[in-house]
Amino acid sequence: MLEKNNFVKDLNSLISECLTSEQSNSYFKTMMETVYPNSSEIVSTNELYSRIFNENLQSEKVRLFADTIITHISKELSEEKYIEFLLQFSKLILTQGENNLSYELASTVLTLCNSKKEFELLKAQGLLLTAEFYMKQAIWKDAVSSIKLSIEIFERNNFIAGLAKCEFLMGSMYVEKGDLKAGRVRLDNCLNYLNQSNDTQLTAMVEVHFGIISYIEGNFQKALDYYEKARTKFETHGDLRRKAEVLQNIGMIYQQQNHFTKALGIYNECIDIAKDKGYKPILNLSLINKAAIFLEQNAIEDSFKTAHEAMTLSYQLNDKLSIADIHKILGIISSRKENYSAAETYLLTSLRLNNELNQDLNAAETNYELGILYKTRGDRSRAFTHLLSAYKYYNKNNSKSLSVEIESHLSSLTI
């Protein structure tokens, strides 16, 4: 049964707003003849769209569908309505991990809106979509440029909801990079704007990020409180995707507290949601978190198998942040197997990628693992260098428990 707010239902609803029933049926027949000519199982547009988007990521069928439905709809709508359709379609497929296609649609919006003042609010929304694409690729400079251009437009038009979204994306970006202080400032700015509106969805997303900050600082109960408040709001809206995203964060708290059974139960629930609704980025994150738990449980082969499954999906998604994280997991696995040369290669690769992506938090985590590796191998100098780098980050960001743990390692290395 289709859940409220899932991708296929939203996609079908969006297309139904643009096409009459007759036009939609005509398109359905055309697609069936082209893509599934001998199938008697698919009898509705819901089933067709579900089949297309739940097959391999970025398949030729997805591109064929996108190209043809855009052509079909462009003939029926005014220019403004067509641009609005492209924006909504771009937002929807972004949730499926179709990042490049989403970016192409947002870029088309910018081209259509260029130099047309009556469309500048639509242009600003297109800019925010390109910013989200850049953030997923960790291209921070371009993301900031797109957000700043959006801010200029929203300020000219006194569009409070748009300004709130801009501040949220900036805050999210800073938190992702590990700059918690700057992230908190931007998220507070977002809440100030939200006081003038009633966007409970965005409020919940801010709460999730405050939870992430508390989690990094080691205040797990405070983080859990934020996550639970956000989850309640997402459930009220029937937003399965964001509910699964916040469940990931709750699972990570249980993971840190060594409640592995509870954490695995949450990740498996997220995997079920992701597979059912085609949320491939959520599936990818769930696999990475499961691999980390298997590693904690010393189930090395399970961790290795799950990490490689996630690596394949990460490359399909072009998710560079996840690729760096998986290299770290593979490095720890190799270290546990006493294959120290491979461990060093994996961990140094993870560190290089995180540094290139300006991922301070992830770099600190990898520096810690490198420090432990070199300490195990008796390389006291390099162990001290990497552990000190990790200590500086955690100490700066008030992660007291981790700072104390690393201090203990550093003390044992000093002469």
N, C-alpha and C positions, 0 to 999 in steps of 0.2 A: 504494500500500500504506500502511496506517495505521501510523504510528510509535508507539513506546512513549511513553506519557505525554502524547500529544497531546490537544487539547481534546475532540474528538468521542469518542474512546475513553474518556476519563475521565467524560464526561457519560453515555455509555451504561452504563458500569460503575456509576455512582452510581444511575441509575434502576433498573438490574437488581437492586440491593441492596434497593430499596423495593417493587418490583412482581414478581409471578410472571411467567413466560414468557407465560402466557395473558393476563394483565392488560396486559403490555407490547404484545402483538400487537393487543389490542383498541384500545389508545390509538393505535398506529401506524395502524390502519385509519381511525380517526376523524379523525386529522390529515390523512391522505392525501385523504380525501373532502372535507375543508374547504379545504385549502391547495393541493394539486396533484391535483385530481379527474381530470384527463385524462392524467396522466403514467404511462407504462409503464416508465420508466427507473429509478425509485426502488423498490427491492425490499427494502430493509432499513432498520432504524432508524439505522444508521450513515450511510447515504446521505441519509436524511431530515434528520437533525440537521446534517450537513455542508452540505446545500443551504440550510437555513434560516439558519444562522449565517454563511455565506459570501456571502450576498446583501448588500444595502445595510445599513449600520450602523443600528441602532435601528429596523429595519423593523417594520411591523405584524405580520409573521409571527413575529418574535422575541417580541414581546409576547404574541401569541396563543398561541404555544408555552408561554411561561413561565406565563401565567395558567392554561392548561388542564392542564399537567403538575402544577402545584402542587395544583390542585383534585383531580386524579386520585389523587395520592399522599396527600393529607391524609386521605382516607377510609380508607387502609390502615394507617396508622402510629399508634403511641402519641404522646402530645404530645411527649415527650422526643425520640423518633426523628424526628418531624416537624421539630422545631427543628434537630436535627443536619443533616437534609436541607437545610433552608433555608440554613444556614451554608455547607455545601459547595457548594451551587448558586450562592450569592452569590460565593464565592471563584472559582469556575470562570468565571462570566460576566464577572467583573472583568478577567480576562486577555484577554477579547475586546474590551475597550473599552466594554462596556455598563455604564458607570459609574452612571448614574441607576437602572437596574434593580437593580444590585448593592446600591446604597444603600437602595432600597426594601425589599429582602429583609432586609438587616441591621436596618433599623428595625423590621420585623415581628418579627424575633427578639427585639429589645429589649422590644417590647410584650408578647410572649408570656412573657418571662422576668421581667417587672417584678414585684417584691415576692415572688418565689418563690425562697427561699433554695436549694432543691435544684437550681435551674437557674443559679445565679450564675456558674459557670465558663463556661457557654454564653453568658451575658450578656456576660461579659468578651470572649469571642471576637467577639461581635457588635459590641461597642464598638471593637475593633481594626479591624474591617472598615469601620465608619463613619470611623475615623481615616484609613484608607487612601484612602477617597473624598475626605475633606477635603484630604488632602495632594495628590491629583491635581488638585484645584481651587485649590490654594494658599491654602486657608482655614486658616491655621496655628493660630490661636487655638482653633478648634473641634477641630482634630486633637489638640492638646495636652490639651485637656479630656477627650477620649475616652480618650486613652492613660493619663492620670492616674487616671481612674476604673477602668480595667482593672488598673492597678498595685495599687490598693487591694484589689481582689478577689483577684488572684493572690497578694499577700502574705498575706492572711488564710488562704488555702488552701495556702500554701507550694508554689505551682505554678511551679517553676523555668523550665520551657520557656516559659510565658507571660510571665514577667518578662524572659527573654532577648529575646523578640519585641518587647516594649515598648521595651526599650533600643535594639534595632536600629532601630525606627521613629523614635524620637527622634533617634538618630544620623544616620539617613538624611535626616531633615527638616533638621537643622542643616547637613549637607553640601550639600543642595539649595539652601538659602538662602545658602550661602557662608561660614557660620561654621565654619571647619575645626577650630578648637581645641575648641569645644564638641562638634562631631561626633565627633572622635577620642575624647574622654572617654566619650561614650555608647556608642560601638562597643567600646571596651575593657571597659566594664561588661557589654556583651552577651557578649563572649568569656569573661569571668569566670563568668557564669552557665552558658555552654556547656561549661565545664570539668566541670560536674556532670551533663552529659547527653551525648548522642552525635548531635547534629543536624548532620550534615555539610552539609546544604543551607543552613541558616542561617549556618554558618561560612563557606561559599563566598560568601554574599551580603555578609557583613562584609568579606571579602577584596576583593570588588569595590569596596566603598566606601573601603577603605584605598587601593586603586589609584586611585580618583578623586581622593583627597586628594593622593597623590603626583604625579598628573598635573597638578593645578592648581599645585602647587609647582614644576613643571618637571622633576621627577625621573622621566623617561619609562621608564628601564629598571626602576626599582623598581616603577612602576605596572604595567608589562608583566608582571613576575614575579607580582604579586598576581593580575592578570587570568588568567594561564595556570594558576595553581593553582586558581582558582575554576572555570575552564572544565573542567579535568580532573574536578573533583567533579561538575559538572552533567552531563557526558557519562557519568560512571559511573552516575548516577541516570536517565539517559535523558531529561533535562529539556531538551527542545528550545527552549522559550520562554526560559529563563534563559541557555541557551547563546547564543542569538541576541542577548540583551541584553548579555552580556559581550563578544561579538564586536563590537558597536557601539563599545564602549570601546577595544578593540584597534585598530579601524579609525581612531579619532580620534587615536591615537598615530602611526600611519603617516601620517595626514593632516598632523599637526604637523611631521613629519619630511620632508614633501614627497614621500612615497612614494605618489603619488596612484593609481597603477595597483593597488597592493596594497590600498589603502583601498577603492577602488571595487569590487574583487573581493569584499571582505568585506561591503560594504553590499548588493551584489547577491545574495550568499548569504543574507543576512538577509531581503531582500525575498522571495526564493523561499520561505523557511521561513514568513514571515509570511502570504504569500498562500495557501500550501498549507494552513496550519493556522488561518487566520483571525485571526492576532494583529495586529489593526489598530494598536494603539499602537506596536508594533515597526515596522510598515510606515511609519507616520508619521515616526518618528525616522530611519529609513533614508533616506526621501525628503529630509528636512531636511539630513542629512549629505551626501547626494549633491549637493544644490543648493549647499552650501558648497564642495564640491570643484570643481564646475563653475565657480564664481566664482573660486577660486584659479587655475584653468586659463584664466581669461578667456573661458570659453565662456558668454557672457552670456545668450544666448537659451535655452540648455539649462538654465542656472541659474534663469532667470525662470520657465520652463515647469514645472520640477520644484518650485520654491518655491510656485507657485500650486496645484499638485496637493496639496502638503502642507497649504497653507492651508485648502483645502476640507475635507480630512480632519480637520484640527485643530478646525475649527468644529463638525463633526459630533461629534467626541469631547468638545467643550467643553474642550479642552486649552489653557488660557490661557498656560501657560509656553511651549508651542510657538508659539502665535500671536505672542507677544512676540519670540521668536527669529526667526521668519519676517519680521516687520517689519524687523528688523535686516538680514537678508539683502537684502530688497528695497531698503532704504536704501543699502546698499553698491552694489547693481546700478545704482540711479539715479545715484549719485555717479560710477560708472565711465562712465555715459552722459552725464555732465556736466549732468544734470538736477538741479541742486543744490537747487532748491526742493522737489521731490518727495523727494529724499534726506533733507533736513532733517525733513520731515513724518513719513516712515517711522521715522527714527531717534528722533525725539522721542516718537513713539507707543510705540516699543519701550521707551524709557527710562521713560516714564510707567507702562506696564504692569508693568515689572520693579520699579519703586519701590512700586507699589500691592501687588505680590505679595511684597514684602520679599526680592527676589532680588538679593542684593548682588553675587554673581559676574557674573550676566548684565547687571546695571546697569553694572558696571565695564567689561565688554566693549563695551557700547553707548556709554558715555562716551568710551571710547578712539576709537571710530569717529566720534563727533560732533566730538571734538577734531581729528582728522585732516581732517574735512570743513571745519570752520571755518578751520583753518590753510590749507587749499587755497584757500579763498575770501578769505583775507587778514584774517579777523576774529580778530586775535591775542588779544583779551581773552576772548572766549568759548572759543576754542581752549584757552587756558591753563586756564580754569576746569574744563572737562570732562576734560582730560588730567590735571590735578592730582587730580581726584576718582578717576580710574582708578588713578593712581599710589598714592594712599593705600591703596586696597584691596589691590593686588598687593604692596605693600611690607609691609603688616600680615600678609599670609598667605604671606610668604617666597617669592613668585614672582619670583625674582631676575632671570631673563632678561627678563621683561616690564617689571620695574621699571627696569632699565638702559635698555631701548629707549625707555620713556616719558620718562625723565630727559633723554635726548638731545633729544627733541622739546621738552620744557619749556625746556631751555637755549637752544634756537634762538629761543624766543619772548620770553625775558627781554631787557630793554633795559639 
